[in-house]
Amino acid sequence: MDDACCRQFFLEPTETYHRQYEALRAFFVEGRRLQEIAQQFGYQESSLRSMVCRFRAHLQANDLRPFLPCPYRKLRHSVFSEV
């Protein structure tokens, strides 16, 4: 079975939150350089650096869903906070 389309989905994401996720994953999990990641996903290196800082801040604030739109994120955050 040819999985080229499936690979492309992960390597060339088109949706904003998916692109952010994959870029941050490349930085935190794969340990890749910001310059390389920014080029792959179409970001300025300074924008990606800001995204990394904001992501860290979300986790420190116990905001477990930083990629979801704001209204849904608040709902999910309150659900997780009660557990």
A tleap script that builds the chain and sets N, CA, C and O, in Angstrom:
source leaprc.protein.ff14SB
mol = sequence {
  NMET ASP ASP ALA CYS CYS ARG GLN PHE PHE
  LEU GLU PRO THR GLU THR TYR HIE ARG GLN
  TYR GLU ALA LEU ARG ALA PHE PHE VAL GLU
  GLY ARG ARG LEU GLN GLU ILE ALA GLN GLN
  PHE GLY TYR GLN GLU SER SER LEU ARG SER
  MET VAL CYS ARG PHE ARG ALA HIE LEU GLN
  ALA ASN ASP LEU ARG PRO PHE LEU PRO CYS
  PRO TYR ARG LYS LEU ARG HIE SER VAL PHE
  SER GLU CVAL
}
set mol.1.N position { 0.837 -1.176 0.000 }
set mol.1.CA position { 0.000 0.000 0.000 }
set mol.1.C position { 0.885 1.244 0.000 }
set mol.1.O position { 1.858 1.312 0.752 }
set mol.2.N position { 0.556 2.223 -0.835 }
set mol.2.CA position { 1.312 3.465 -0.932 }
set mol.2.C position { 0.778 4.466 0.086 }
set mol.2.O position { -0.368 4.907 -0.003 }
set mol.3.N position { 1.609 4.814 1.043 }
set mol.3.CA position { 1.209 5.747 2.104 }
set mol.3.C position { 1.766 7.147 1.896 }
set mol.3.O position { 1.903 7.903 2.858 }
set mol.4.N position { 2.088 7.503 0.663 }
set mol.4.CA position { 2.674 8.819 0.388 }
set mol.4.C position { 1.765 9.952 0.869 }
set mol.4.O position { 2.248 10.929 1.440 }
set mol.5.N position { 0.469 9.832 0.646 }
set mol.5.CA position { -0.466 10.874 1.096 }
set mol.5.C position { -0.490 10.971 2.616 }
set mol.5.O position { -0.596 12.064 3.172 }
set mol.6.N position { -0.393 9.845 3.274 }
set mol.6.CA position { -0.380 9.844 4.743 }
set mol.6.C position { 0.883 10.522 5.262 }
set mol.6.O position { 0.814 11.320 6.198 }
set mol.7.N position { 2.034 10.217 4.669 }
set mol.7.CA position { 3.282 10.869 5.071 }
set mol.7.C position { 3.199 12.370 4.823 }
set mol.7.O position { 3.629 13.167 5.657 }
set mol.8.N position { 2.648 12.750 3.683 }
set mol.8.CA position { 2.533 14.157 3.327 }
set mol.8.C position { 1.674 14.909 4.354 }
set mol.8.O position { 1.962 16.062 4.675 }
set mol.9.N position { 0.632 14.265 4.866 }
set mol.9.CA position { -0.231 14.879 5.872 }
set mol.9.C position { 0.587 15.354 7.072 }
set mol.9.O position { 0.345 16.443 7.593 }
set mol.10.N position { 1.551 14.548 7.511 }
set mol.10.CA position { 2.364 14.899 8.670 }
set mol.10.C position { 3.536 15.805 8.316 }
set mol.10.O position { 3.882 16.693 9.094 }
set mol.11.N position { 4.147 15.597 7.162 }
set mol.11.CA position { 5.331 16.355 6.795 }
set mol.11.C position { 5.018 17.731 6.218 }
set mol.11.O position { 5.842 18.641 6.305 }
set mol.12.N position { 3.827 17.890 5.628 }
set mol.12.CA position { 3.444 19.163 5.023 }
set mol.12.C position { 2.036 19.567 5.468 }
set mol.12.O position { 1.132 19.674 4.639 }
set mol.13.N position { 1.846 19.792 6.773 }
set mol.13.CA position { 0.507 20.146 7.264 }
set mol.13.C position { 0.048 21.487 6.700 }
set mol.13.O position { 0.846 22.409 6.527 }
set mol.14.N position { -1.240 21.578 6.420 }
set mol.14.CA position { -1.786 22.806 5.854 }
set mol.14.C position { -2.602 23.602 6.864 }
set mol.14.O position { -2.702 24.823 6.741 }
set mol.15.N position { -3.180 22.949 7.847 }
set mol.15.CA position { -3.978 23.638 8.863 }
set mol.15.C position { -3.055 24.309 9.891 }
set mol.15.O position { -2.023 23.750 10.262 }
set mol.16.N position { -3.430 25.489 10.340 }
set mol.16.CA position { -2.591 26.290 11.232 }
set mol.16.C position { -2.175 25.534 12.488 }
set mol.16.O position { -0.985 25.455 12.791 }
set mol.17.N position { -3.131 24.979 13.219 }
set mol.17.CA position { -2.804 24.299 14.477 }
set mol.17.C position { -1.986 23.031 14.243 }
set mol.17.O position { -1.142 22.673 15.065 }
set mol.18.N position { -2.230 22.365 13.147 }
set mol.18.CA position { -1.452 21.170 12.828 }
set mol.18.C position { -0.003 21.560 12.521 }
set mol.18.O position { 0.928 20.892 12.972 }
set mol.19.N position { 0.191 22.646 11.751 }
set mol.19.CA position { 1.548 23.118 11.448 }
set mol.19.C position { 2.278 23.506 12.728 }
set mol.19.O position { 3.453 23.180 12.901 }
set mol.20.N position { 1.583 24.200 13.623 }
set mol.20.CA position { 2.213 24.583 14.887 }
set mol.20.C position { 2.612 23.354 15.688 }
set mol.20.O position { 3.717 23.287 16.226 }
set mol.21.N position { 1.716 22.389 15.766 }
set mol.21.CA position { 1.994 21.155 16.498 }
set mol.21.C position { 3.232 20.461 15.947 }
set mol.21.O position { 4.139 20.102 16.697 }
set mol.22.N position { 3.264 20.276 14.631 }
set mol.22.CA position { 4.381 19.562 14.021 }
set mol.22.C position { 5.690 20.326 14.190 }
set mol.22.O position { 6.734 19.709 14.403 }
set mol.23.N position { 5.657 21.649 14.100 }
set mol.23.CA position { 6.862 22.449 14.282 }
set mol.23.C position { 7.372 22.337 15.721 }
set mol.23.O position { 8.567 22.147 15.947 }
set mol.24.N position { 6.471 22.455 16.682 }
set mol.24.CA position { 6.879 22.323 18.084 }
set mol.24.C position { 7.348 20.911 18.404 }
set mol.24.O position { 8.289 20.724 19.175 }
set mol.25.N position { 6.703 19.938 17.825 }
set mol.25.CA position { 7.125 18.549 18.030 }
set mol.25.C position { 8.542 18.336 17.497 }
set mol.25.O position { 9.358 17.670 18.134 }
set mol.26.N position { 8.822 18.901 16.337 }
set mol.26.CA position { 10.160 18.790 15.755 }
set mol.26.C position { 11.212 19.398 16.679 }
set mol.26.O position { 12.325 18.883 16.784 }
set mol.27.N position { 10.855 20.496 17.348 }
set mol.27.CA position { 11.794 21.147 18.260 }
set mol.27.C position { 11.967 20.357 19.552 }
set mol.27.O position { 13.089 20.025 19.935 }
set mol.28.N position { 10.861 20.055 20.223 }
set mol.28.CA position { 10.939 19.435 21.545 }
set mol.28.C position { 11.232 17.941 21.510 }
set mol.28.O position { 11.960 17.441 22.368 }
set mol.29.N position { 10.691 17.226 20.553 }
set mol.29.CA position { 10.852 15.769 20.527 }
set mol.29.C position { 12.052 15.347 19.692 }
set mol.29.O position { 12.842 14.498 20.104 }
set mol.30.N position { 12.178 15.948 18.517 }
set mol.30.CA position { 13.262 15.549 17.622 }
set mol.30.C position { 14.553 16.321 17.867 }
set mol.30.O position { 15.616 15.918 17.397 }
set mol.31.N position { 14.465 17.439 18.607 }
set mol.31.CA position { 15.647 18.227 18.934 }
set mol.31.C position { 16.250 18.956 17.744 }
set mol.31.O position { 17.449 19.234 17.720 }
set mol.32.N position { 15.416 19.265 16.755 }
set mol.32.CA position { 15.916 19.946 15.558 }
set mol.32.C position { 16.109 21.433 15.815 }
set mol.32.O position { 15.528 21.991 16.746 }
set mol.33.N position { 16.918 22.063 14.995 }
set mol.33.CA position { 17.228 23.486 15.130 }
set mol.33.C position { 16.062 24.340 14.643 }
set mol.33.O position { 15.364 23.979 13.696 }
set mol.34.N position { 15.863 25.481 15.310 }
set mol.34.CA position { 14.774 26.387 14.955 }
set mol.34.C position { 14.843 26.818 13.491 }
set mol.34.O position { 13.817 26.871 12.813 }
set mol.35.N position { 16.019 27.120 13.009 }
set mol.35.CA position { 16.177 27.582 11.631 }
set mol.35.C position { 15.667 26.540 10.633 }
set mol.35.O position { 14.956 26.872 9.685 }
set mol.36.N position { 16.031 25.303 10.855 }
set mol.36.CA position { 15.611 24.199 9.977 }
set mol.36.C position { 14.094 23.996 10.023 }
set mol.36.O position { 13.451 23.820 8.988 }
set mol.37.N position { 13.541 24.023 11.216 }
set mol.37.CA position { 12.098 23.819 11.397 }
set mol.37.C position { 11.316 24.972 10.775 }
set mol.37.O position { 10.319 24.754 10.086 }
set mol.38.N position { 11.770 26.194 11.019 }
set mol.38.CA position { 11.091 27.368 10.467 }
set mol.38.C position { 11.036 27.290 8.951 }
set mol.38.O position { 10.004 27.583 8.347 }
set mol.39.N position { 12.122 26.903 8.347 }
set mol.39.CA position { 12.163 26.784 6.894 }
set mol.39.C position { 11.198 25.712 6.400 }
set mol.39.O position { 10.485 25.928 5.420 }
set mol.40.N position { 11.169 24.568 7.061 }
set mol.40.CA position { 10.295 23.475 6.636 }
set mol.40.C position { 8.818 23.850 6.714 }
set mol.40.O position { 8.048 23.522 5.812 }
set mol.41.N position { 8.417 24.535 7.784 }
set mol.41.CA position { 7.006 24.800 8.019 }
set mol.41.C position { 6.574 26.225 7.649 }
set mol.41.O position { 5.432 26.608 7.901 }
set mol.42.N position { 7.474 27.005 7.056 }
set mol.42.CA position { 7.112 28.322 6.553 }
set mol.42.C position { 6.983 29.407 7.606 }
set mol.42.O position { 6.164 30.315 7.463 }
set mol.43.N position { 7.778 29.326 8.656 }
set mol.43.CA position { 7.771 30.348 9.701 }
set mol.43.C position { 9.052 31.163 9.632 }
set mol.43.O position { 10.063 30.704 9.101 }
set mol.44.N position { 9.003 32.371 10.171 }
set mol.44.CA position { 10.230 33.114 10.447 }
set mol.44.C position { 10.824 32.474 11.699 }
set mol.44.O position { 10.087 32.025 12.577 }
set mol.45.N position { 12.145 32.430 11.784 }
set mol.45.CA position { 12.775 31.829 12.957 }
set mol.45.C position { 12.347 32.552 14.236 }
set mol.45.O position { 12.119 31.907 15.260 }
set mol.46.N position { 12.234 33.876 14.188 }
set mol.46.CA position { 11.824 34.634 15.373 }
set mol.46.C position { 10.383 34.290 15.779 }
set mol.46.O position { 10.073 34.248 16.969 }
set mol.47.N position { 9.514 34.047 14.811 }
set mol.47.CA position { 8.128 33.655 15.107 }
set mol.47.C position { 8.081 32.286 15.765 }
set mol.47.O position { 7.313 32.061 16.700 }
set mol.48.N position { 8.899 31.385 15.274 }
set mol.48.CA position { 8.947 30.044 15.858 }
set mol.48.C position { 9.502 30.098 17.275 }
set mol.48.O position { 9.026 29.385 18.158 }
set mol.49.N position { 10.507 30.942 17.494 }
set mol.49.CA position { 11.064 31.094 18.845 }
set mol.49.C position { 9.981 31.595 19.801 }
set mol.49.O position { 9.885 31.120 20.932 }
set mol.50.N position { 9.167 32.552 19.349 }
set mol.50.CA position { 8.050 33.052 20.164 }
set mol.50.C position { 7.036 31.944 20.435 }
set mol.50.O position { 6.508 31.832 21.541 }
set mol.51.N position { 6.772 31.136 19.425 }
set mol.51.CA position { 5.827 30.030 19.580 }
set mol.51.C position { 6.327 29.042 20.643 }
set mol.51.O position { 5.541 28.541 21.447 }
set mol.52.N position { 7.622 28.769 20.641 }
set mol.52.CA position { 8.218 27.875 21.641 }
set mol.52.C position { 8.034 28.473 23.040 }
set mol.52.O position { 7.670 27.762 23.977 }
set mol.53.N position { 8.285 29.775 23.177 }
set mol.53.CA position { 8.129 30.440 24.483 }
set mol.53.C position { 6.683 30.409 24.959 }
set mol.53.O position { 6.414 30.138 26.129 }
set mol.54.N position { 5.746 30.689 24.038 }
set mol.54.CA position { 4.320 30.667 24.402 }
set mol.54.C position { 3.881 29.257 24.793 }
set mol.54.O position { 3.096 29.087 25.726 }
set mol.55.N position { 4.382 28.250 24.087 }
set mol.55.CA position { 4.034 26.873 24.406 }
set mol.55.C position { 4.507 26.518 25.819 }
set mol.55.O position { 3.764 25.925 26.601 }
set mol.56.N position { 5.732 26.882 26.128 }
set mol.56.CA position { 6.251 26.622 27.477 }
set mol.56.C position { 5.388 27.320 28.536 }
set mol.56.O position { 5.095 26.749 29.586 }
set mol.57.N position { 4.989 28.558 28.246 }
set mol.57.CA position { 4.158 29.319 29.186 }
set mol.57.C position { 2.796 28.651 29.372 }
set mol.57.O position { 2.281 28.595 30.488 }
set mol.58.N position { 2.208 28.142 28.280 }
set mol.58.CA position { 0.922 27.430 28.381 }
set mol.58.C position { 1.056 26.231 29.318 }
set mol.58.O position { 0.197 26.006 30.172 }
set mol.59.N position { 2.116 25.477 29.160 }
set mol.59.CA position { 2.284 24.294 30.008 }
set mol.59.C position { 2.557 24.669 31.455 }
set mol.59.O position { 2.052 24.016 32.369 }
set mol.60.N position { 3.348 25.714 31.677 }
set mol.60.CA position { 3.615 26.159 33.046 }
set mol.60.C position { 2.351 26.661 33.722 }
set mol.60.O position { 2.208 26.550 34.940 }
set mol.61.N position { 1.419 27.221 32.926 }
set mol.61.CA position { 0.150 27.715 33.465 }
set mol.61.C position { -0.883 26.595 33.570 }
set mol.61.O position { -2.042 26.838 33.904 }
set mol.62.N position { -0.452 25.371 33.281 }
set mol.62.CA position { -1.321 24.194 33.327 }
set mol.62.C position { -2.448 24.278 32.295 }
set mol.62.O position { -3.543 23.762 32.521 }
set mol.63.N position { -2.176 24.927 31.170 }
set mol.63.CA position { -3.117 24.987 30.053 }
set mol.63.C position { -2.777 23.814 29.141 }
set mol.63.O position { -1.864 23.904 28.320 }
set mol.64.N position { -3.497 22.736 29.284 }
set mol.64.CA position { -3.150 21.481 28.616 }
set mol.64.C position { -3.517 21.437 27.143 }
set mol.64.O position { -3.106 20.507 26.449 }
set mol.65.N position { -4.271 22.403 26.637 }
set mol.65.CA position { -4.751 22.358 25.257 }
set mol.65.C position { -4.370 23.628 24.489 }
set mol.65.O position { -5.271 24.340 24.045 }
set mol.66.N position { -3.094 23.947 24.311 }
set mol.66.CA position { -2.729 25.212 23.678 }
set mol.66.C position { -3.037 25.303 22.185 }
set mol.66.O position { -2.903 26.387 21.616 }
set mol.67.N position { -3.441 24.224 21.528 }
set mol.67.CA position { -3.689 24.256 20.097 }
set mol.67.C position { -5.158 24.370 19.727 }
set mol.67.O position { -5.490 24.434 18.543 }
set mol.68.N position { -6.037 24.397 20.707 }
set mol.68.CA position { -7.454 24.472 20.405 }
set mol.68.C position { -7.921 25.921 20.416 }
set mol.68.O position { -7.362 26.742 21.144 }
set mol.69.N position { -8.925 26.246 19.629 }
set mol.69.CA position { -9.472 27.610 19.650 }
set mol.69.C position { -9.898 28.002 21.064 }
set mol.69.O position { -10.314 27.147 21.846 }
set mol.70.N position { -9.798 29.260 21.388 }
set mol.70.CA position { -9.993 29.755 22.757 }
set mol.70.C position { -11.253 29.258 23.472 }
set mol.70.O position { -11.121 28.740 24.581 }
set mol.71.N position { -12.459 29.379 22.920 }
set mol.71.CA position { -13.638 28.950 23.691 }
set mol.71.C position { -13.585 27.461 24.051 }
set mol.71.O position { -13.930 27.082 25.171 }
set mol.72.N position { -13.162 26.632 23.122 }
set mol.72.CA position { -13.094 25.207 23.400 }
set mol.72.C position { -11.966 24.910 24.382 }
set mol.72.O position { -12.097 24.040 25.244 }
set mol.73.N position { -10.870 25.628 24.248 }
set mol.73.CA position { -9.735 25.406 25.132 }
set mol.73.C position { -10.142 25.654 26.577 }
set mol.73.O position { -9.780 24.875 27.458 }
set mol.74.N position { -10.891 26.729 26.839 }
set mol.74.CA position { -11.316 27.042 28.202 }
set mol.74.C position { -12.237 25.966 28.756 }
set mol.74.O position { -12.144 25.603 29.929 }
set mol.75.N position { -13.121 25.460 27.915 }
set mol.75.CA position { -14.010 24.385 28.334 }
set mol.75.C position { -13.211 23.144 28.700 }
set mol.75.O position { -13.412 22.563 29.766 }
set mol.76.N position { -12.306 22.738 27.818 }
set mol.76.CA position { -11.505 21.544 28.075 }
set mol.76.C position { -10.607 21.753 29.285 }
set mol.76.O position { -10.422 20.839 30.089 }
set mol.77.N position { -10.045 22.957 29.419 }
set mol.77.CA position { -9.157 23.240 30.545 }
set mol.77.C position { -9.916 23.077 31.856 }
set mol.77.O position { -9.386 22.508 32.810 }
set mol.78.N position { -11.146 23.569 31.912 }
set mol.78.CA position { -11.905 23.455 33.151 }
set mol.78.C position { -12.269 21.983 33.428 }
set mol.78.O position { -12.331 21.572 34.587 }
set mol.79.N position { -12.502 21.215 32.397 }
set mol.79.CA position { -12.789 19.789 32.584 }
set mol.79.C position { -11.565 19.089 33.161 }
set mol.79.O position { -11.681 18.285 34.085 }
set mol.80.N position { -10.384 19.401 32.609 }
set mol.80.CA position { -9.174 18.755 33.114 }
set mol.80.C position { -8.833 19.229 34.522 }
set mol.80.O position { -8.293 18.459 35.316 }
set mol.81.N position { -9.138 20.481 34.843 }
set mol.81.CA position { -8.816 21.016 36.163 }
set mol.81.C position { -9.606 20.327 37.263 }
set mol.81.O position { -9.149 20.241 38.403 }
set mol.82.N position { -10.791 19.837 36.924 }
set mol.82.CA position { -11.633 19.225 37.943 }
set mol.82.C position { -11.245 17.786 38.251 }
set mol.82.O position { -11.690 17.224 39.251 }
set mol.83.N position { -10.415 17.185 37.394 }
set mol.83.CA position { -10.051 15.781 37.587 }
set mol.83.C position { -9.053 15.648 38.702 }
set mol.83.O position { -8.623 14.538 39.016 }
savepdb mol mol.pdb
quit
